[in-house]
Amino acid sequence: QVQLVESGGGLVQPGGSLRLSCVASGFTLISYRMSWYRQAQGKGRELVATITRYGVAIDYVDSVKGRFTISRANAKNTVYLQMNGLKTEGTAVYYCNDNSGTFPWGQGTQDTVSA
């Protein structure tokens, strides 16, 4: 059974940091290019960052470039998103999936950036 479980979100002040984790099960993580997505309230899901199968970050949405870092640990079946310099517009539910959104979406993890 394929499952993606995101964690690490929370409430943080502007300028703060969070590190998100996504644990994958039911498929071989190294076979897939993985991505982080986010969905703010009332908006569509947005692709935030993508990483190749072997750990090269290849794409970030312009609004997070220089502040967010995607990484992965294939041996741990885990994908990470380090978020620094958080802004209020970063408030959203964050999800991981492969680069095509192939797998069933997990519950996501809520990140709230507020003073």
Protein Blocks (a to p, Z undefined) as FASTA:
>chain_A
ZZdddehiacddehiacddddddehiafklpccddddddehiacddfbdcdfkopafbdc
fklgokaccdddfknopacdddehiafklgccdddddfkomaccdebjaddddZZ
